[in-house]
Amino acid sequence: MAGRPANDVTREGAESHDFYIDGIMRIPMLSADEEKRLCRLWLEKRDRSAHGRVVEAHLRVAVKHARRFSGYGISIEDLISEGSLGLDRAMDKFDPSRGYRFVTYATWWVRASIIRYVLRYSRQTPMGTTVDSKKLFFGLKKAKSRLDIPDGVAMTPEQIQAVATETGTATTAVVEMERRLMTESRLNAVDAVSGKEAIDLLIDESPLQDQTLQDSQENEIRQALLVKALDELNPRDRHVVEGRRLSDPPMTLEQLSRIYGVTRERIRQIEVRVVARLEKRVLQMARMSQRLSIAA
């Protein structure tokens, strides 16, 4: 039986994305008082329900930043999922007593999380796997120079066509390579004052020098405890977390949703829940063994 036309498949995928994002945008926002109450429940009592409500109410922030990097070869669902992990990290560090709203603090964590994912993806994915990609990887800048097209500025459709003709490649290949090179260039740009790359200036999470050795030793112990914690999971939960976090490259939400016959949002929820459970279990085992210097 003949397959469906490509435009039908593309339309179905676009509609699926729109439905997924529309569901997120329909999640009610929190009032300032409710947000503060829920954040305190998480900060003081580690109430997972409160944590989940705050994160879900702010998934629209992940959508906003995910859209900025949507054309980079990564599905919007995966970018949103990575942004939600930034929300999780923000929740662990947010102090509602300081007087500002959670979104103000979380935005930077979401953006940093998505950018790091994009950079990691671009470095894992070969850029020269097709004839067109190889031509453009080595010849795009030269072609733009010959055509007097300024670098670092988005090209017009006419300029894209001119580059495609000049290099003997498809216009779609020109657009894709331009996006990849411009994004990586911006994120790896070196700040003139600090000498650091832009990505490193978003959030400085570097350990203190005198903690490096201790952190390295503790990381080895955590890895061993993680293996034990993974063995306690049911097959589905283990497959989801290993596929999303331990595979190289990671499995997409779409791939896992098809395997288990559930929505991408359900897979994302499973991932967040299982990761939280693993972290808690690893800490429990660490404290029992008294081998890690982790505060209670």
Buried (B, 14 or more C-beta within 10 A) or exposed (E): EEEEEEEEEEEEEEEBBEEBBEEBEEEEEBEEEBBBEBBBBBBEEEBBEBBBBBBBBBBBBBBBBBEBBBEBBBBBBBBBBBBBBBBBBBBEEBEBEEEEBBBEBBBEBBBBBBBBBBBBBBEEEEBEEEEBBBBBBEBBEEBBEEEEBEEEEEBEEEBBEBBBEBBEBEBEBBBBBBBBBBBBEEBEBEEEEEEEBBBBEBBEEEEEEEEEEEEEEBEEBBEEBBEEBBEEBEEBBBBBBBBBBEEEEBBBBBBBBEBEEBBBBBBBBBBBBBBBBBBEBBBEBBEEEEBBEEEE
